[in-house]
Amino acid sequence: MITDHRLFSSVALPVVLMPLGSGLASWFEPAQTSYTESYTVKAGDTSAASGGRLGYPHVNASGSLTVKSCCGFSTNDMMFTVGNELSGFMVFGVVVGTFRFAWDTGNYTEYSMIFSNMFDSVSPSYHDKTVELA
């Protein structure tokens, strides 16, 4: 009788342990669904405000913004764009006062909002403004 004795070695599977810090833990938390933020956009500048990481593609990002003039000026207008590099941008043009917007994120899960206060220096719109998002 022939006996075949084979040596079986244990296979060690590497286990990566990561602390559940604020970065990794946020992957498992629900996406922020609403927020209120305020941005100052100086005359002659363009400012990008991070819209957010929604976590899922094809999500309808929507909200409202209010443009407020500073220093007693009455023109409360701002050029507004929302989008991302992969799905493209939606240019709303010049918005005045309060404006509601909606935009589909497409295949990407992040989006940014861009506020442009690039009016001609002789225009009555050329002054600092604040954008409030809700």
VEXDREN-2710 file (C-alpha; in Angstrom, 1 decimal):
% VEXDREN-2710
k/r/px/py/pz
1/MET/0.0/0.0/0.0
2/ILE/1.4/3.4/-1.0
3/THR/0.5/6.3/1.2
4/ASP/0.7/9.8/-0.2
5/HIS/1.5/12.2/2.6
6/ARG/1.2/15.8/1.3
7/LEU/2.2/18.8/3.3
8/PHE/-0.5/21.4/3.2
9/SER/0.6/24.9/4.2
10/SER/-1.8/27.5/5.6
11/VAL/-2.5/30.3/3.3
12/ALA/-2.6/33.6/5.1
13/LEU/-5.1/36.1/3.7
14/PRO/-4.0/39.6/4.3
15/VAL/-6.5/41.6/6.2
16/VAL/-6.3/45.4/6.0
17/LEU/-7.6/47.1/9.1
18/MET/-8.6/50.7/8.8
19/PRO/-9.8/52.9/11.5
20/LEU/-13.3/54.2/10.9
21/GLY/-12.2/57.9/11.0
22/SER/-14.3/60.7/9.7
23/GLY/-13.2/60.1/6.1
24/LEU/-14.1/56.4/5.8
25/ALA/-17.2/56.6/8.0
26/SER/-18.7/59.3/5.8
27/TRP/-18.9/56.8/3.0
28/PHE/-21.5/54.9/5.0
29/GLU/-23.5/57.9/6.1
30/PRO/-26.4/59.3/4.0
31/ALA/-25.6/62.1/1.7
32/GLN/-26.3/65.6/2.9
33/THR/-29.7/66.5/1.5
34/SER/-29.9/70.2/2.3
35/TYR/-27.7/73.0/3.5
36/THR/-27.5/76.7/3.7
37/GLU/-24.2/78.4/2.8
38/SER/-23.2/81.9/1.9
39/TYR/-20.4/83.0/-0.5
40/THR/-19.0/86.4/-1.2
41/VAL/-18.1/87.0/-4.9
42/LYS/-16.0/90.1/-5.4
43/ALA/-16.5/92.4/-8.4
44/GLY/-14.5/91.1/-11.3
45/ASP/-14.1/87.5/-9.8
46/THR/-15.5/84.1/-10.4
47/SER/-16.0/81.8/-7.4
48/ALA/-16.6/78.1/-7.4
49/ALA/-18.6/76.6/-4.6
50/SER/-18.5/72.9/-4.0
51/GLY/-21.9/71.5/-4.5
52/GLY/-21.3/68.1/-2.9
53/ARG/-20.7/64.5/-3.3
54/LEU/-24.0/62.8/-3.6
55/GLY/-22.8/59.2/-3.7
56/TYR/-25.1/58.1/-6.5
57/PRO/-25.1/58.9/-10.2
58/HIS/-28.2/60.4/-12.0
59/VAL/-29.3/62.4/-9.0
60/ASN/-31.3/65.6/-9.4
61/ALA/-29.4/68.4/-7.6
62/SER/-31.7/71.3/-6.9
63/GLY/-32.0/74.3/-4.7
64/SER/-32.3/78.0/-4.6
65/LEU/-29.9/80.9/-4.5
66/THR/-30.4/84.5/-3.5
67/VAL/-28.0/87.2/-4.8
68/LYS/-27.6/90.1/-2.5
69/SER/-25.7/93.3/-3.4
70/CYS/-23.5/94.9/-0.8
71/CYS/-22.7/98.5/-0.1
72/GLY/-26.2/99.8/-0.8
73/PHE/-26.2/98.9/-4.5
74/SER/-29.5/97.9/-6.0
75/THR/-28.3/95.4/-8.7
76/ASN/-28.5/91.9/-7.3
77/ASP/-27.5/89.9/-10.3
78/MET/-24.9/87.1/-10.8
79/MET/-23.9/84.7/-13.6
80/PHE/-24.6/81.1/-12.5
81/THR/-23.4/77.7/-13.7
82/VAL/-23.7/74.2/-12.2
83/GLY/-22.2/70.9/-13.4
84/ASN/-19.1/68.7/-13.4
85/GLU/-16.3/67.7/-15.7
86/LEU/-17.8/64.4/-16.9
87/SER/-21.4/65.2/-17.4
88/GLY/-21.0/68.8/-18.5
89/PHE/-22.2/72.1/-17.2
90/MET/-25.5/73.8/-17.4
91/VAL/-25.1/77.6/-17.8
92/PHE/-28.1/79.5/-16.5
93/GLY/-26.7/82.9/-17.5
94/VAL/-27.4/85.9/-15.4
95/VAL/-29.8/85.3/-12.5
96/VAL/-31.4/88.2/-10.6
97/GLY/-32.5/88.1/-7.0
98/THR/-33.8/84.7/-6.0
99/PHE/-33.5/81.8/-8.4
100/ARG/-34.5/78.1/-8.2
101/PHE/-32.3/75.6/-10.2
102/ALA/-32.3/71.8/-10.9
103/TRP/-29.6/69.8/-12.6
104/ASP/-29.1/66.0/-13.1
105/THR/-25.6/64.8/-12.1
106/GLY/-25.4/62.3/-15.0
107/ASN/-22.9/59.5/-14.6
108/TYR/-20.9/61.4/-12.0
109/THR/-21.6/61.7/-8.3
110/GLU/-20.2/65.2/-7.6
111/TYR/-21.1/68.7/-8.8
112/SER/-19.9/72.3/-8.4
113/MET/-21.6/75.6/-8.6
114/ILE/-19.9/78.5/-10.2
115/PHE/-20.8/82.2/-9.6
116/SER/-19.3/84.8/-11.9
117/ASN/-19.3/88.5/-11.1
118/MET/-17.4/89.4/-14.2
119/PHE/-19.4/92.4/-15.3
120/ASP/-17.7/95.3/-17.1
121/SER/-16.2/97.8/-14.6
122/VAL/-18.5/100.6/-15.9
123/SER/-21.6/98.5/-15.4
124/PRO/-23.9/99.2/-12.5
125/SER/-23.6/95.4/-11.7
126/TYR/-19.8/95.8/-11.0
127/HIS/-19.7/95.5/-7.2
128/ASP/-19.2/92.8/-4.6
129/LYS/-22.2/90.5/-4.0
130/THR/-23.2/87.7/-1.6
131/VAL/-24.8/84.5/-2.8
132/GLU/-26.9/82.5/-0.3
133/LEU/-27.7/78.9/-1.1
134/ALA/-30.6/77.0/0.4
END
